[in-house]
């Protein structure tokens, strides 16, 4: 390896737009690990999280928050009894 490199004639590469937005999100470590384990043979766990969220949205399209909360409360009460 050289002590110095000359970048005076270097050019920047093309900018690739992915159509996705970069965000910061806090998830439980075990959630992240589960998704990483799913793609252990290759792949991207972030893409898998994105697909899971998209699937959840599509399954719940048209359901309002009140209906969802009522369903969740009923399920929790059923499990508690």
C-alpha positions in Angstrom: 0.0 0.0 0.0 1.3 3.5 -0.8 1.8 6.2 1.7 0.0 8.7 -0.5 -2.5 8.6 -3.3 -3.3 11.2 -5.9 -7.0 11.9 -6.3 -6.6 15.2 -8.2 -8.0 13.7 -11.4 -10.6 11.5 -9.7 -14.3 11.7 -10.9 -17.3 10.9 -8.8 -19.4 8.0 -9.8 -23.1 8.2 -10.9 -25.7 8.9 -8.3 -28.1 6.0 -8.0 -31.6 6.9 -6.9 -33.5 4.0 -5.2 -36.8 5.6 -4.8 -36.6 4.9 -1.1 -36.2 7.3 1.8 -33.6 7.0 4.4 -34.9 7.2 8.0 -33.8 6.4 11.5 -36.1 3.9 13.3 -35.7 2.2 16.7 -36.6 -1.5 16.7 -36.1 -4.1 19.4 -32.9 -6.1 19.0 -34.7 -9.4 18.8 -36.9 -8.1 16.0 -33.8 -7.0 13.9 -32.1 -10.4 14.7 -35.2 -12.3 13.5 -35.1 -10.5 10.2 -31.4 -11.0 9.8 -31.7 -14.7 10.5 -34.3 -14.9 7.8 -31.8 -13.7 5.2 -28.7 -15.5 6.6 -28.1 -17.2 3.3 -28.0 -13.9 1.4 -30.3 -11.0 0.9 -31.1 -7.8 2.7 -32.9 -7.8 6.0 -34.1 -4.2 5.5 -35.8 -5.2 2.3 -37.5 -8.0 4.2 -38.7 -5.5 6.9 -40.0 -3.2 4.1 -41.9 -6.2 2.6 -43.4 -7.1 6.0 -44.6 -3.6 6.5 -46.1 -3.4 3.0 -47.9 -6.7 3.6 -49.3 -5.5 6.9 -50.6 -2.2 5.2 -52.2 -4.1 2.3 -54.0 -6.6 4.7 -55.3 -3.7 6.8 -56.1 -1.3 4.0 -59.5 0.3 4.7 -59.6 -0.6 8.4 -59.7 2.4 10.6 -57.8 2.7 13.9 -60.9 2.2 16.0 -61.8 -1.1 14.4 -58.2 -2.3 14.7 -58.1 -1.4 18.4 -61.4 -3.1 19.1 -60.2 -6.3 17.4 -56.9 -6.2 19.4 -58.7 -5.7 22.7 -61.1 -8.5 22.0 -58.2 -10.8 21.2 -56.3 -9.9 24.3 -59.4 -10.3 26.5 -60.1 -13.8 24.9 -56.5 -14.8 25.7 -56.6 -13.5 29.3 -59.7 -15.5 30.2 
